[in-house]
Amino acid sequence: MRAKFPNIERLPIRVVLLYVAVTFFIFIFGPFEWPVDNWASVIAFLALSMACLWVGFRYEIARAPSECTAIDPRWIIILGSVAAVALLFVAAPVYTGKTPWQVFDALRDPGGAYSALQDQLELTSGTRDPIALARILTWPFVFGAIVLGIVQWAQLSATFRLLVVVVLLSILILSVLRGTDRENADLLIITLSLCAVLGARQIVLHEGVSIGSLMHAARYPLIATFVLLIVTATLFVQRKQERLVDAPNLCLAQSERDPGICADFEYAPFVLFGVDERYRFAASMAAAYLSQGYYGLSLALDLGDFQSTWGIGHAPFVAALYTRITGDDELYTHSYTYRLRDLGWSDQEQWSTMFPWLANDISFAGVPILMLLIGLGFGASWRDAVFANDDRAAIVFAIFCIMLGYLPANSQITLVPDHYFALLVWLSLWLCARSRSRRAEAV
């Protein structure tokens, strides 16, 4: 059986729009009854922002790809694997109070691992800066090693394949020791994005291609995705079921004065399908992860009175650095995300989608313009990754996928300095390679 995909160039933007629509559907019809009174504003803003993302993507995908020289992955994989292992053995004791070989203890008690993480973060507050800086500076190599290792797996020797596996295991072990889900989610998004890149390259290479050929071309990221999906889902359910013991109700933004917004465990689909109480909790937690950000967005849109944070409000670590250098701790208090604390929706505990973080610096009126620019970068990276076989673009595309994958929750790329620095580095390398290629063509 042969399959043709005439619109393969539009696949990423369609997936993103569908994903946002699904998460917004869960927000409206899920197990939480959100007290939103500005539906028209939320829907209009979201529709405009996604339309701008779509326009930017479509504009770039219609342009010719830039031919770039191939990138040798070997040194990047070597540096990335050394950095990943070194950071694991140095960071694990500081951040978690555990050594890497205690990973099985953490697997048996993920709730205890997460509690230990919180205690250790408080204990080591103010002393982790060198480790954090080392992680930021080396993350472009670690991230590049993951992407290049998967994309070029078939061309790598056994030694370099082993190094790629070492990088992945180092990240997964640190995630288990921390008792957190973020690292697994990031890897899952990366492998899914690379499945798309490798499959699309196969489609572009051949006029007609079978489903089997597509799966064979993307078999390595598919295997990695399948394994990560099982691991992530298993750990997620296990961790959430442990929380059920301590908190039989799932409520967000709780305080001594406010009971918060609670999940309805008698939600019609739960009752209809006879979902066990433990899985009702896990499913409600998943719904909260995917949709609570839209409630924060609705609150932020109602704040009005834009007060620019002048470039520091989109990233907490930038705001913290600004405060440390200048001694000014007032500027961030002007932001939408900080002012949400007055409404009982803390930027430190709850999510508000990616948009309020961006709006802190440029206002909600400026966010659609920025989404247009993000769409341009997203579309151009997909175009060059697929139609020009540019692995630099594939790395940038994977980072954009993380950004948009977390869009309903938070501004993951700017909240995590590792990803932010990796985006800046690889975006610069990709754009420089494109520029050199165009100059060469002009000669």
Secondary structure as UniProt FT lines:
FT   TURN            6..7
FT   HELIX           8..10
FT   HELIX           11..29
FT   HELIX           39..61
FT   HELIX           74..96
FT   HELIX           100..102
FT   HELIX           103..108
FT   HELIX           110..123
FT   TURN            124..126
FT   HELIX           129..151
FT   HELIX           153..155
FT   HELIX           158..178
FT   HELIX           182..205
FT   HELIX           211..217
FT   HELIX           219..246
FT   STRAND          251..252
FT   STRAND          261..263
FT   TURN            265..266
FT   HELIX           268..272
FT   TURN            273..274
FT   HELIX           277..301
FT   TURN            302..303
FT   TURN            310..311
FT   TURN            313..314
FT   HELIX           316..326
FT   HELIX           331..334
FT   HELIX           336..339
FT   HELIX           340..343
FT   TURN            347..349
FT   HELIX           355..387
FT   HELIX           391..405
FT   TURN            407..409
FT   HELIX           412..415
FT   HELIX           417..442
//
